[in-house]
């Protein structure tokens, strides 16, 4: 059963990536490397190196250096910040890659080895867990700070602190007939994502 679920999630991920790759407008930051987060904000990429691809297990990436494609282990990536082919900002922390989901007073991340993150033309994101991996949430208290696991208890505390707990409970998700297991899980994850954004607005 576990193998079947893993295959299902992998096929969903590949299908989603193929479909969205045709419809999402790719930003100018896609494929660029940055020495610092400030360089990313100021659009000052590193010259002579571009991101090409990330391996399925997120243990290495392919880069183009002067027209030559090279494979780099995650521990060999020379810069802390880069954007993938969708324009997602990725931070390399403690020799592992993390998608930057929210930049704010409380920054949120997804570990690349655990899930793919794909932008859409709406405010939502598509989270596609990797087979045989547990999809967890991570955070830091500043964009370049220590990345730690974000626990459900912390989420509840913030909802309580900013009087969002009842609103979160009352916002019911609609399960449609066309929804797969992964579709409905994405509705749940995007609901949390929405409230993390609201929490950050309150923290400003």
N, CA, C and O atoms as a DFTB+ gen file, in Angstrom:
816 C
 N C O
     1  1       0.832      -1.201       0.000
     2  2       0.000       0.000       0.000
     3  2       0.868       1.253       0.000
     4  3       0.561       2.223      -0.693
     5  1       1.947       1.236       0.773
     6  2       2.843       2.390       0.857
     7  2       3.500       2.655      -0.493
     8  3       3.671       3.805      -0.899
     9  1       3.874       1.552      -1.199
    10  2       4.493       1.713      -2.516
    11  2       3.506       2.327      -3.508
    12  3       3.875       3.188      -4.306
    13  1       2.253       1.881      -3.453
    14  2       1.237       2.412      -4.355
    15  2       1.009       3.898      -4.101
    16  3       0.857       4.672      -5.047
    17  1       0.985       4.305      -2.824
    18  2       0.801       5.710      -2.478
    19  2       1.980       6.538      -2.978
    20  3       1.800       7.644      -3.487
    21  1       3.195       5.992      -2.829
    22  2       4.397       6.699      -3.284
    23  2       4.358       6.925      -4.792
    24  3       4.680       8.010      -5.276
    25  1       3.953       5.872      -5.537
    26  2       3.861       5.981      -7.001
    27  2       2.798       7.005      -7.375
    28  3       2.994       7.800      -8.294
    29  1       1.668       6.987      -6.664
    30  2       0.583       7.922      -6.935
    31  2       1.041       9.361      -6.742
    32  3       0.780      10.219      -7.586
    33  1       1.727       9.627      -5.623
    34  2       2.203      10.982      -5.346
    35  2       3.218      11.434      -6.378
    36  3       3.211      12.594      -6.792
    37  1       4.091      10.526      -6.796
    38  2       5.093      10.870      -7.800
    39  2       4.423      11.222      -9.124
    40  3       4.794      12.208      -9.761
    41  1       3.439      10.428      -9.544
    42  2       2.727      10.700     -10.795
    43  2       1.976      12.021     -10.722
    44  3       1.938      12.776     -11.694
    45  1       1.374      12.301      -9.560
    46  2       0.678      13.583      -9.378
    47  2       1.648      14.741      -9.531
    48  3       1.343      15.742     -10.179
    49  1       2.829      14.593      -8.921
    50  2       3.846      15.642      -8.980
    51  2       4.282      15.900     -10.413
    52  3       4.384      17.051     -10.837
    53  1       4.541      14.823     -11.165
    54  2       4.992      14.968     -12.550
    55  2       3.906      15.592     -13.426
    56  3       4.197      16.426     -14.283
    57  1       2.651      15.185     -13.206
    58  2       1.538      15.721     -13.983
    59  2       1.342      17.199     -13.701
    60  3       1.172      17.998     -14.622
    61  1       1.367      17.564     -12.415
    62  2       1.202      18.957     -12.020
    63  2       2.312      19.816     -12.609
    64  3       2.048      20.890     -13.150
    65  1       3.559      19.345     -12.505
    66  2       4.695      20.113     -13.015
    67  2       4.574      20.326     -14.521
    68  3       4.833      21.420     -15.022
    69  1       4.178      19.273     -15.239
    70  2       4.064      19.371     -16.690
    71  2       2.983      20.362     -17.095
    72  3       3.174      21.150     -18.021
    73  1       1.849      20.325     -16.404
    74  2       0.746      21.212     -16.741
    75  2       1.076      22.666     -16.419
    76  3       0.830      23.556     -17.233
    77  1       1.629      22.904     -15.243
    78  2       1.888      24.274     -14.827
    79  2       3.051      24.900     -15.569
    80  3       3.094      26.115     -15.762
    81  1       3.996      24.066     -15.986
    82  2       5.133      24.600     -16.725
    83  2       4.705      25.302     -18.002
    84  3       5.428      26.156     -18.514
    85  1       3.518      24.944     -18.529
    86  2       3.025      25.552     -19.759
    87  2       2.228      26.820     -19.496
    88  3       2.038      27.621     -20.412
    89  1       1.761      27.024     -18.281
    90  2       0.823      28.117     -18.030
    91  2       1.373      29.240     -17.156
    92  3       0.851      30.354     -17.197
    93  1       2.411      28.975     -16.369
    94  2       2.928      29.995     -15.465
    95  2       3.936      30.881     -16.178
    96  3       4.832      30.400     -16.872
    97  1       3.771      32.172     -15.996
    98  2       4.733      33.118     -16.559
    99  2       6.007      33.055     -15.723
   100  3       5.983      33.327     -14.523
   101  1       7.113      32.698     -16.359
   102  2       8.373      32.521     -15.646
   103  2       8.998      33.891     -15.353
   104  3       9.223      34.669     -16.280
   105  1       9.284      34.201     -14.079
   106  2       9.869      35.504     -13.745
   107  2      11.333      35.605     -14.166
   108  3      11.994      34.600     -14.427
   109  1      11.818      36.835     -14.225
   110  2      13.200      37.064     -14.655
   111  2      14.221      36.505     -13.668
   112  3      15.377      36.280     -14.025
   113  1      13.793      36.284     -12.433
   114  2      14.707      35.753     -11.415
   115  2      14.974      34.260     -11.580
   116  3      15.899      33.728     -10.966
   117  1      14.168      33.572     -12.407
   118  2      14.297      32.118     -12.552
   119  2      15.706      31.732     -12.982
   120  3      16.252      32.275     -13.943
   121  1      16.284      30.780     -12.248
   122  2      17.600      30.245     -12.595
   123  2      18.782      31.057     -12.108
   124  3      19.926      30.683     -12.366
   125  1      18.540      32.160     -11.409
   126  2      19.633      33.029     -10.974
   127  2      20.138      32.655      -9.580
   128  3      19.371      32.188      -8.737
   129  1      21.427      32.864      -9.349
   130  2      22.051      32.684      -8.036
   131  2      22.355      34.047      -7.427
   132  3      22.601      35.021      -8.139
   133  1      22.335      34.100      -6.081
   134  2      22.578      35.357      -5.374
   135  2      23.493      35.110      -4.177
   136  3      23.371      34.101      -3.482
   137  1      24.414      36.052      -3.950
   138  2      25.322      35.910      -2.820
   139  2      24.603      36.152      -1.500
   140  3      24.906      35.506      -0.497
   141  1      23.651      37.081      -1.499
   142  2      22.909      37.417      -0.285
   143  2      21.434      37.606      -0.617
   144  3      21.063      37.732      -1.784
   145  1      20.599      37.625       0.416
   146  2      19.175      37.897       0.207
   147  2      18.983      39.322      -0.293
   148  3      18.087      39.586      -1.095
   149  1      19.821      40.242       0.179
   150  2      19.747      41.631      -0.271
   151  2      20.021      41.725      -1.774
   152  3      19.398      42.526      -2.471
   153  1      20.949      40.910      -2.270
   154  2      21.221      40.891      -3.713
   155  2      19.997      40.402      -4.487
   156  3      19.699      40.902      -5.572
   157  1      19.285      39.414      -3.917
   158  2      18.053      38.934      -4.546
   159  2      17.022      40.062      -4.604
   160  3      16.402      40.288      -5.643
   161  1      16.843      40.761      -3.497
   162  2      15.875      41.863      -3.454
   163  2      16.241      42.973      -4.433
   164  3      15.363      43.608      -5.017
   165  1      17.537      43.205      -4.610
   166  2      18.007      44.289      -5.484
   167  2      18.306      43.826      -6.906
   168  3      18.861      44.574      -7.712
   169  1      17.926      42.567      -7.206
   170  2      18.126      42.002      -8.547
   171  2      19.583      42.093      -8.993
   172  3      19.892      42.622     -10.060
   173  1      20.473      41.563      -8.148
   174  2      21.902      41.541      -8.468
   175  2      22.402      40.094      -8.463
   176  3      23.073      39.676      -7.520
   177  1      22.080      39.326      -9.509
   178  2      22.488      37.914      -9.547
   179  2      23.983      37.752      -9.786
   180  3      24.663      38.659     -10.263
   181  1      24.465      36.572      -9.438
   182  2      25.856      36.212      -9.719
   183  2      25.987      35.934     -11.209
   184  3      25.178      35.199     -11.776
   185  1      26.989      36.507     -11.842
   186  2      27.182      36.310     -13.283
   187  2      27.884      34.967     -13.543
   188  3      28.695      34.511     -12.737
   189  1      27.561      34.359     -14.665
   190  2      28.290      33.172     -15.124
   191  2      27.808      31.841     -14.599
   192  3      28.423      30.812     -14.878
   193  1      26.710      31.834     -13.839
   194  2      26.169      30.573     -13.329
   195  2      24.645      30.662     -13.315
   196  3      24.076      31.666     -12.887
   197  1      23.991      29.600     -13.787
   198  2      22.537      29.540     -13.802
   199  2      22.060      28.157     -13.380
   200  3      22.679      27.143     -13.703
   201  1      20.950      28.138     -12.654
   202  2      20.308      26.883     -12.256
   203  2      19.695      26.209     -13.478
   204  3      19.094      26.875     -14.321
   205  1      19.845      24.894     -13.575
   206  2      19.258      24.124     -14.668
   207  2      18.187      23.170     -14.160
   208  3      17.072      23.152     -14.681
   209  1      18.520      22.376     -13.142
   210  2      17.581      21.349     -12.689
   211  2      17.935      20.925     -11.270
   212  3      19.061      21.114     -10.809
   213  1      16.954      20.349     -10.591
   214  2      17.168      19.792      -9.251
   215  2      16.819      18.307      -9.316
   216  3      15.827      17.938      -9.944
   217  1      17.604      17.463      -8.689
   218  2      17.344      16.024      -8.734
   219  2      16.086      15.692      -7.933
   220  3      15.741      16.425      -7.006
   221  1      15.393      14.595      -8.273
   222  2      14.142      14.259      -7.589
   223  2      14.268      14.176      -6.069
   224  3      13.338      14.543      -5.351
   225  1      15.403      13.701      -5.578
   226  2      15.573      13.582      -4.126
   227  2      16.183      14.835      -3.507
   228  3      16.445      14.873      -2.305
   229  1      16.410      15.869      -4.336
   230  2      16.949      17.152      -3.876
   231  2      18.282      16.995      -3.136
   232  3      18.535      17.665      -2.135
   233  1      19.116      16.108      -3.643
   234  2      20.446      15.924      -3.072
   235  2      21.511      16.593      -3.925
   236  3      22.669      16.696      -3.521
   237  1      21.116      17.043      -5.103
   238  2      22.053      17.741      -5.981
   239  2      21.272      18.595      -6.973
   240  3      20.064      18.431      -7.146
   241  1      21.991      19.508      -7.619
   242  2      21.384      20.327      -8.658
   243  2      22.312      20.348      -9.868
   244  3      23.506      20.071      -9.755
   245  1      21.751      20.679     -11.014
   246  2      22.550      20.902     -12.206
   247  2      22.617      22.401     -12.464
   248  3      21.612      23.103     -12.361
   249  1      23.814      22.888     -12.801
   250  2      23.992      24.299     -13.088
   251  2      24.714      24.456     -14.423
   252  3      25.425      23.556     -14.872
   253  1      24.522      25.593     -15.035
   254  2      25.226      25.921     -16.267
   255  2      26.300      26.951     -15.932
   256  3      26.000      28.070     -15.516
   257  1      27.549      26.554     -16.121
   258  2      28.681      27.451     -15.895
   259  2      29.403      27.674     -17.216
   260  3      30.073      26.779     -17.732
   261  1      29.256      28.870     -17.750
   262  2      29.941      29.187     -18.997
   263  2      29.612      28.256     -20.137
   264  3      30.475      27.953     -20.960
   265  1      28.360      27.791     -20.198
   266  2      27.943      26.914     -21.277
   267  2      28.115      25.438     -20.993
   268  3      27.706      24.603     -21.799
   269  1      28.716      25.099     -19.857
   270  2      28.916      23.707     -19.465
   271  2      27.993      23.356     -18.300
   272  3      27.952      24.062     -17.292
   273  1      27.246      22.244     -18.451
   274  2      26.358      21.811     -17.381
   275  2      27.127      20.940     -16.393
   276  3      27.760      19.957     -16.778
   277  1      27.064      21.312     -15.115
   278  2      27.738      20.555     -14.058
   279  2      26.728      20.146     -12.999
   280  3      25.737      20.840     -12.775
   281  1      26.982      19.013     -12.347
   282  2      26.143      18.572     -11.241
   283  2      26.857      18.890      -9.925
   284  3      28.026      18.551      -9.741
   285  1      26.134      19.544      -9.017
   286  2      26.685      19.904      -7.713
   287  2      25.855      19.246      -6.614
   288  3      24.627      19.331      -6.625
   289  1      26.524      18.589      -5.664
   290  2      25.825      18.078      -4.484
   291  2      25.294      19.271      -3.694
   292  3      25.807      20.385      -3.802
   293  1      24.244      19.013      -2.889
   294  2      23.696      20.119      -2.095
   295  2      24.746      20.747      -1.189
   296  3      24.664      21.934      -0.871
   297  1      25.736      19.954      -0.769
   298  2      26.808      20.471       0.089
   299  2      27.838      21.281      -0.694
   300  3      28.710      21.917      -0.100
   301  1      27.741      21.262      -2.038
   302  2      28.714      21.961      -2.882
   303  2      28.161      23.233      -3.517
   304  3      28.885      23.931      -4.226
   305  1      26.895      23.542      -3.275
   306  2      26.289      24.723      -3.886
   307  2      26.999      25.971      -3.368
   308  3      27.036      26.192      -2.157
   309  1      27.562      26.791      -4.254
   310  2      28.455      27.871      -3.813
   311  2      27.765      29.090      -3.202
   312  3      28.416      29.898      -2.540
   313  1      26.451      29.235      -3.416
   314  2      25.747      30.422      -2.920
   315  2      24.519      30.003      -2.125
   316  3      23.912      28.967      -2.392
   317  1      24.163      30.830      -1.140
   318  2      23.078      30.479      -0.224
   319  2      21.700      30.643      -0.845
   320  3      20.732      30.043      -0.377
   321  1      21.605      31.448      -1.894
   322  2      20.303      31.770      -2.462
   323  2      20.280      31.540      -3.968
   324  3      21.217      31.919      -4.671
   325  1      19.198      30.912      -4.469
   326  2      19.000      30.817      -5.910
   327  2      17.525      30.583      -6.198
   328  3      16.753      30.226      -5.307
   329  1      17.144      30.788      -7.454
   330  2      15.757      30.570      -7.871
   331  2      15.683      29.400      -8.833
   332  3      16.539      29.248      -9.705
   333  1      14.653      28.570      -8.674
   334  2      14.489      27.439      -9.580
   335  2      13.814      27.888     -10.871
   336  3      13.657      29.086     -11.106
   337  1      13.408      26.915     -11.722
   338  2      12.833      27.260     -13.031
   339  2      11.436      27.849     -12.932
   340  3      10.942      28.383     -13.925
   341  1      10.771      27.777     -11.769
   342  2       9.489      28.446     -11.573
   343  2       9.667      29.832     -10.961
   344  3       8.700      30.580     -10.816
   345  1      10.912      30.173     -10.602
   346  2      11.157      31.446      -9.935
   347  2      11.038      31.364      -8.428
   348  3      11.125      32.390      -7.752
   349  1      10.839      30.155      -7.873
   350  2      10.810      29.986      -6.420
   351  2      12.180      30.297      -5.843
   352  3      13.192      29.803      -6.339
   353  1      12.216      31.117      -4.795
   354  2      13.474      31.375      -4.111
   355  2      13.807      30.189      -3.215
   356  3      12.959      29.718      -2.457
   357  1      15.036      29.712      -3.305
   358  2      15.503      28.582      -2.501
   359  2      16.687      29.040      -1.666
   360  3      17.593      29.708      -2.165
   361  1      16.671      28.679      -0.402
   362  2      17.788      28.981       0.499
   363  2      18.531      27.690       0.816
   364  3      17.919      26.664       1.112
   365  1      19.847      27.755       0.751
   366  2      20.677      26.625       1.145
   367  2      21.100      26.869       2.595
   368  3      21.836      27.809       2.894
   369  1      20.619      26.005       3.482
   370  2      20.914      26.161       4.913
   371  2      21.405      24.833       5.473
   372  3      20.760      23.800       5.291
   373  1      22.530      24.860       6.145
   374  2      23.112      23.657       6.745
   375  2      23.214      22.539       5.698
   376  3      22.923      21.377       5.981
   377  1      23.635      22.917       4.479
   378  2      23.879      22.000       3.357
   379  2      22.616      21.316       2.849
   380  3      22.683      20.240       2.254
   381  1      21.462      21.942       3.084
   382  2      20.201      21.435       2.543
   383  2      19.420      22.582       1.921
   384  3      19.590      23.739       2.306
   385  1      18.564      22.257       0.956
   386  2      17.804      23.270       0.224
   387  2      16.382      23.402       0.769
   388  3      15.713      22.409       1.056
   389  1      15.938      24.655       0.903
   390  2      14.602      24.960       1.404
   391  2      13.924      25.991       0.501
   392  3      14.524      27.010       0.159
   393  1      12.675      25.725       0.115
   394  2      11.880      26.746      -0.563
   395  2      11.512      27.833       0.441
   396  3      11.103      27.538       1.564
   397  1      11.659      29.084       0.034
   398  2      11.190      30.207       0.859
   399  2       9.717      30.418       0.533
   400  3       9.379      30.886      -0.554
   401  1       8.843      30.075       1.470
   402  2       7.401      30.176       1.246
   403  2       6.881      31.558       1.643
   404  3       6.073      32.152       0.929
   405  1       7.344      32.058       2.776
   406  2       6.928      33.380       3.257
   407  2       8.149      34.099       3.806
   408  3       8.898      33.548       4.614
   409  1       8.340      35.326       3.364
   410  2       9.370      36.202       3.915
   411  2       8.663      37.292       4.710
   412  3       7.874      38.056       4.154
   413  1       8.938      37.365       5.993
   414  2       8.285      38.354       6.842
   415  2       8.869      38.284       8.233
   416  3       9.953      37.732       8.422
   417  1       8.163      38.841       9.224
   418  2       8.636      38.735      10.601
   419  2       8.849      37.272      11.034
   420  3       9.750      36.958      11.812
   421  1       7.989      36.395      10.502
   422  2       8.130      34.956      10.723
   423  2       8.229      34.310       9.334
   424  3       7.240      34.224       8.606
   425  1       9.424      33.863       8.985
   426  2       9.652      33.300       7.651
   427  2       9.316      31.812       7.652
   428  3       9.563      31.117       8.637
   429  1       8.758      31.329       6.557
   430  2       8.369      29.921       6.465
   431  2       9.045      29.255       5.272
   432  3       9.266      29.873       4.230
   433  1       9.368      27.971       5.457
   434  2      10.119      27.213       4.463
   435  2       9.540      25.814       4.292
   436  3       8.862      25.287       5.174
   437  1       9.826      25.231       3.133
   438  2       9.563      23.813       2.870
   439  2      10.880      23.192       2.424
   440  3      11.552      23.726       1.542
   441  1      11.249      22.075       3.027
   442  2      12.507      21.406       2.675
   443  2      12.356      20.732       1.311
   444  3      11.430      19.950       1.098
   445  1      13.266      21.038       0.399
   446  2      13.159      20.537      -0.979
   447  2      13.176      19.018      -1.046
   448  3      12.566      18.432      -1.941
   449  1      13.863      18.377      -0.116
   450  2      13.934      16.915      -0.121
   451  2      12.604      16.282       0.274
   452  3      12.399      15.088       0.056
   453  1      11.694      17.073       0.855
   454  2      10.424      16.535       1.340
   455  2       9.244      16.834       0.411
   456  3       8.275      16.075       0.375
   457  1       9.323      17.930      -0.334
   458  2       8.193      18.287      -1.210
   459  2       8.623      19.276      -2.285
   460  3       9.555      20.057      -2.092
   461  1       7.930      19.230      -3.420
   462  2       8.057      20.274      -4.429
   463  2       7.037      21.359      -4.121
   464  3       5.962      21.076      -3.594
   465  1       7.373      22.596      -4.450
   466  2       6.436      23.703      -4.311
   467  2       6.312      24.371      -5.674
   468  3       7.308      24.781      -6.271
   469  1       5.074      24.476      -6.158
   470  2       4.833      25.016      -7.487
   471  2       3.878      26.196      -7.388
   472  3       2.794      26.053      -6.824
   473  1       4.246      27.356      -7.917
   474  2       3.336      28.507      -7.885
   475  2       2.196      28.318      -8.873
   476  3       2.305      27.536      -9.817
   477  1       1.108      29.033      -8.652
   478  2      -0.016      29.016      -9.581
   479  2      -0.339      30.457      -9.958
   480  3       0.303      31.390      -9.475
   481  1      -1.328      30.635     -10.817
   482  2      -1.730      31.976     -11.204
   483  2      -2.690      32.595     -10.187
   484  3      -3.121      33.736     -10.354
   485  1      -3.020      31.851      -9.145
   486  2      -3.809      32.388      -8.030
   487  2      -2.862      32.630      -6.866
   488  3      -1.646      32.521      -7.018
   489  1      -3.416      32.956      -5.706
   490  2      -2.591      33.192      -4.519
   491  2      -2.123      31.885      -3.889
   492  3      -1.238      31.894      -3.034
   493  1      -2.706      30.762      -4.301
   494  2      -2.359      29.478      -3.705
   495  2      -1.054      28.920      -4.269
   496  3      -0.573      29.352      -5.316
   497  1      -0.502      27.961      -3.554
   498  2       0.656      27.202      -4.005
   499  2       0.242      25.742      -4.136
   500  3      -0.734      25.314      -3.519
   501  1       0.974      24.984      -4.931
   502  2       0.754      23.542      -4.982
   503  2       1.922      22.862      -4.289
   504  3       3.075      23.024      -4.691
   505  1       1.618      22.104      -3.252
   506  2       2.616      21.354      -2.497
   507  2       2.534      19.895      -2.939
   508  3       1.469      19.281      -2.880
   509  1       3.640      19.355      -3.373
   510  2       3.662      17.981      -3.872
   511  2       4.711      17.175      -3.104
   512  3       5.889      17.207      -3.461
   513  1       4.301      16.450      -2.049
   514  2       5.260      15.698      -1.222
   515  2       6.022      14.660      -2.028
   516  3       5.483      14.066      -2.962
   517  1       7.275      14.446      -1.662
   518  2       8.088      13.429      -2.316
   519  2       7.712      12.048      -1.769
   520  3       7.346      11.927      -0.600
   521  1       7.800      11.020      -2.594
   522  2       7.506       9.664      -2.118
   523  2       8.404       9.277      -0.939
   524  3       9.600       9.566      -0.928
   525  1       7.795       8.618       0.052
   526  2       8.510       8.102       1.228
   527  2       9.105       9.196       2.109
   528  3       9.978       8.916       2.930
   529  1       8.644      10.449       1.950
   530  2       9.121      11.537       2.803
   531  2       7.951      12.097       3.605
   532  3       6.818      12.114       3.125
   533  1       8.225      12.553       4.822
   534  2       7.217      13.218       5.642
   535  2       7.338      14.719       5.391
   536  3       8.388      15.315       5.630
   537  1       6.263      15.317       4.913
   538  2       6.244      16.745       4.586
   539  2       6.040      17.538       5.880
   540  3       4.969      17.491       6.484
   541  1       7.079      18.266       6.295
   542  2       7.021      19.064       7.515
   543  2       7.110      20.551       7.177
   544  3       7.435      20.924       6.050
   545  1       6.818      21.389       8.161
   546  2       6.885      22.840       7.980
   547  2       8.058      23.388       8.796
   548  3       8.361      22.887       9.879
   549  1       8.707      24.413       8.266
   550  2       9.887      24.995       8.914
   551  2       9.743      26.513       8.961
   552  3       8.977      27.107       8.202
   553  1      10.499      27.126       9.872
   554  2      10.428      28.585      10.001
   555  2      11.757      29.142      10.496
   556  3      12.615      28.409      10.988
   557  1      11.902      30.441      10.354
   558  2      12.998      31.164      10.999
   559  2      12.452      32.523      11.425
   560  3      11.452      32.996      10.886
   561  1      13.114      33.145      12.391
   562  2      12.618      34.420      12.907
   563  2      13.164      35.617      12.132
   564  3      12.780      36.756      12.398
   565  1      14.040      35.369      11.191
   566  2      14.453      36.360      10.187
   567  2      14.886      35.563       8.968
   568  3      15.185      34.374       9.074
   569  1      14.921      36.207       7.819
   570  2      15.082      35.471       6.576
   571  2      16.381      34.669       6.528
   572  3      16.420      33.600       5.920
   573  1      17.436      35.164       7.155
   574  2      18.702      34.429       7.146
   575  2      19.018      33.794       8.494
   576  3      20.166      33.450       8.776
   577  1      17.974      33.639       9.334
   578  2      18.160      33.054      10.657
   579  2      18.144      31.534      10.643
   580  3      17.984      30.910       9.593
   581  1      18.310      30.950      11.815
   582  2      18.306      29.492      11.949
   583  2      16.949      28.925      11.536
   584  3      15.907      29.414      11.972
   585  1      16.967      27.899      10.700
   586  2      15.731      27.244      10.272
   587  2      15.394      26.108      11.234
   588  3      16.214      25.227      11.492
   589  1      14.155      26.149      11.763
   590  2      13.704      25.154      12.736
   591  2      12.332      24.615      12.338
   592  3      11.643      25.213      11.512
   593  1      11.939      23.493      12.925
   594  2      10.625      22.913      12.629
   595  2       9.526      23.794      13.220
   596  3       9.629      24.276      14.348
   597  1       8.472      23.989      12.426
   598  2       7.313      24.763      12.860
   599  2       6.247      23.781      13.337
   600  3       5.718      22.995      12.551
   601  1       5.944      23.834      14.616
   602  2       5.047      22.856      15.225
   603  2       3.598      23.347      15.233
   604  3       3.330      24.548      15.216
   605  1       2.672      22.384      15.259
   606  2       1.247      22.723      15.324
   607  2       0.943      23.566      16.560
   608  3       0.103      24.464      16.512
   609  1       1.620      23.278      17.653
   610  2       1.387      24.033      18.891
   611  2       1.751      25.507      18.709
   612  3       1.086      26.380      19.266
   613  1       2.802      25.790      17.932
   614  2       3.190      27.175      17.661
   615  2       2.130      27.866      16.811
   616  3       1.777      29.020      17.052
   617  1       1.625      27.136      15.808
   618  2       0.582      27.689      14.943
   619  2      -0.646      28.051      15.773
   620  3      -1.215      29.130      15.604
   621  1      -1.055      27.157      16.668
   622  2      -2.211      27.404      17.535
   623  2      -1.978      28.619      18.434
   624  3      -2.888      29.418      18.654
   625  1      -0.765      28.752      18.949
   626  2      -0.442      29.887      19.825
   627  2      -0.565      31.214      19.086
   628  3      -1.080      32.189      19.634
   629  1      -0.095      31.252      17.854
   630  2      -0.195      32.483      17.069
   631  2      -1.640      32.788      16.704
   632  3      -2.053      33.947      16.738
   633  1      -2.418      31.759      16.353
   634  2      -3.834      31.982      16.058
   635  2      -4.551      32.547      17.279
   636  3      -5.368      33.461      17.170
   637  1      -4.234      31.992      18.428
   638  2      -4.837      32.458      19.685
   639  2      -4.411      33.892      19.994
   640  3      -5.238      34.728      20.360
   641  1      -3.145      34.164      19.845
   642  2      -2.583      35.486      20.171
   643  2      -3.246      36.591      19.361
   644  3      -3.503      37.677      19.882
   645  1      -3.526      36.318      18.085
   646  2      -4.071      37.358      17.215
   647  2      -5.564      37.174      16.921
   648  3      -6.081      37.693      15.932
   649  1      -6.238      36.436      17.787
   650  2      -7.695      36.247      17.713
   651  2      -8.134      35.701      16.352
   652  3      -9.134      36.143      15.786
   653  1      -7.380      34.748      15.845
   654  2      -7.688      34.135      14.553
   655  2      -8.148      32.685      14.684
   656  3      -8.507      32.050      13.693
   657  1      -8.136      32.166      15.909
   658  2      -8.410      30.745      16.098
   659  2      -9.826      30.360      15.681
   660  3     -10.017      29.366      14.980
   661  1     -10.826      31.145      16.109
   662  2     -12.214      30.837      15.762
   663  2     -12.453      30.992      14.265
   664  3     -13.153      30.191      13.645
   665  1     -11.860      32.032      13.700
   666  2     -11.993      32.249      12.258
   667  2     -11.411      31.072      11.477
   668  3     -11.987      30.630      10.483
   669  1     -10.261      30.571      11.938
   670  2      -9.621      29.423      11.285
   671  2     -10.517      28.189      11.371
   672  3     -10.674      27.464      10.389
   673  1     -11.106      27.950      12.550
   674  2     -11.981      26.781      12.737
   675  2     -13.240      26.869      11.890
   676  3     -13.696      25.870      11.333
   677  1     -13.801      28.072      11.795
   678  2     -15.074      28.250      11.096
   679  2     -14.921      28.242       9.577
   680  3     -15.905      28.053       8.862
   681  1     -13.716      28.441       9.082
   682  2     -13.488      28.434       7.632
   683  2     -13.393      26.989       7.151
   684  3     -12.322      26.383       7.180
   685  1     -14.503      26.455       6.717
   686  2     -14.572      25.051       6.318
   687  2     -14.113      24.867       4.868
   688  3     -14.374      25.703       4.002
   689  1     -13.437      23.769       4.637
   690  2     -12.981      23.436       3.292
   691  2     -14.022      22.577       2.599
   692  3     -14.658      21.732       3.230
   693  1     -14.195      22.791       1.309
   694  2     -15.163      22.025       0.544
   695  2     -14.457      20.909      -0.214
   696  3     -13.572      21.161      -1.031
   697  1     -14.857      19.679       0.066
   698  2     -14.317      18.545      -0.671
   699  2     -15.192      18.294      -1.901
   700  3     -16.360      17.924      -1.774
   701  1     -14.622      18.497      -3.084
   702  2     -15.363      18.317      -4.321
   703  2     -15.160      16.901      -4.850
   704  3     -14.180      16.237      -4.515
   705  1     -16.097      16.451      -5.678
   706  2     -16.040      15.084      -6.204
   707  2     -14.767      14.834      -6.995
   708  3     -14.254      13.715      -7.009
   709  1     -14.248      15.876      -7.659
   710  2     -13.053      15.717      -8.481
   711  2     -11.758      15.731      -7.662
   712  3     -10.686      15.447      -8.197
   713  1     -11.850      16.056      -6.381
   714  2     -10.651      16.173      -5.555
   715  2     -10.014      14.814      -5.283
   716  3     -10.683      13.888      -4.824
   717  1      -8.723      14.702      -5.569
   718  2      -7.960      13.529      -5.142
   719  2      -7.531      13.746      -3.693
   720  3      -7.774      14.805      -3.114
   721  1      -6.893      12.735      -3.117
   722  2      -6.354      12.879      -1.756
   723  2      -5.385      14.061      -1.703
   724  3      -5.418      14.862      -0.770
   725  1      -4.520      14.156      -2.720
   726  2      -3.529      15.227      -2.753
   727  2      -4.181      16.592      -2.965
   728  3      -3.728      17.590      -2.404
   729  1      -5.252      16.640      -3.779
   730  2      -5.984      17.892      -3.991
   731  2      -6.522      18.432      -2.664
   732  3      -6.388      19.618      -2.364
   733  1      -7.133      17.544      -1.875
   734  2      -7.727      18.002      -0.612
   735  2      -6.648      18.379       0.402
   736  3      -6.803      19.344       1.151
   737  1      -5.554      17.615       0.423
   738  2      -4.448      17.970       1.317
   739  2      -3.915      19.352       0.958
   740  3      -3.553      20.124       1.846
   741  1      -3.864      19.668      -0.317
   742  2      -3.400      20.988      -0.731
   743  2      -4.337      22.090      -0.266
   744  3      -3.890      23.192       0.055
   745  1      -5.627      21.803      -0.227
   746  2      -6.565      22.782       0.323
   747  2      -6.254      23.045       1.801
   748  3      -6.300      24.186       2.260
   749  1      -5.938      21.981       2.535
   750  2      -5.590      22.136       3.951
   751  2      -4.295      22.919       4.112
   752  3      -4.216      23.828       4.939
   753  1      -3.271      22.568       3.318
   754  2      -1.980      23.257       3.427
   755  2      -2.097      24.721       3.018
   756  3      -1.461      25.586       3.621
   757  1      -2.907      25.005       1.996
   758  2      -3.075      26.388       1.560
   759  2      -3.868      27.213       2.566
   760  3      -3.674      28.425       2.669
   761  1      -4.750      26.567       3.298
   762  2      -5.454      27.266       4.371
   763  2      -4.451      27.689       5.447
   764  3      -4.502      28.820       5.930
   765  1      -3.561      26.807       5.815
   766  2      -2.517      27.149       6.796
   767  2      -1.615      28.258       6.244
   768  3      -1.238      29.183       6.964
   769  1      -1.278      28.150       4.964
   770  2      -0.451      29.166       4.310
   771  2      -1.127      30.537       4.386
   772  3      -0.474      31.537       4.685
   773  1      -2.434      30.583       4.114
   774  2      -3.193      31.833       4.185
   775  2      -3.116      32.444       5.584
   776  3      -2.925      33.651       5.730
   777  1      -3.264      31.605       6.608
   778  2      -3.260      32.132       7.974
   779  2      -1.848      32.480       8.453
   780  3      -1.688      33.331       9.328
   781  1      -0.847      31.846       7.901
   782  2       0.529      32.263       8.199
   783  2       0.785      33.663       7.651
   784  3       1.475      34.466       8.278
   785  1       0.224      33.949       6.477
   786  2       0.338      35.297       5.918
   787  2      -0.390      36.308       6.806
   788  3       0.111      37.409       7.037
   789  1      -1.571      35.933       7.302
   790  2      -2.321      36.829       8.191
   791  2      -1.554      37.066       9.489
   792  3      -1.519      38.188       9.994
   793  1      -0.948      36.028      10.020
   794  2      -0.142      36.161      11.252
   795  2       1.006      37.122      11.021
   796  3       1.303      37.954      11.878
   797  1       1.658      37.016       9.861
   798  2       2.762      37.921       9.568
   799  2       2.307      39.359       9.457
   800  3       3.033      40.270       9.854
   801  1       1.101      39.582       8.916
   802  2       0.567      40.943       8.860
   803  2       0.390      41.504      10.269
   804  3       0.650      42.682      10.513
   805  1      -0.058      40.645      11.199
   806  2      -0.245      41.081      12.588
   807  2       1.100      41.328      13.284
   808  3       1.186      42.156      14.191
   809  1       2.127      40.624      12.867
   810  2       3.439      40.761      13.502
   811  2       4.211      42.009      13.047
   812  3       5.175      42.418      13.694
   813  1       3.783      42.602      11.939
   814  2       4.504      43.771      11.407
   815  2       4.331      44.986      12.314
   816  3       4.867      46.055      12.023
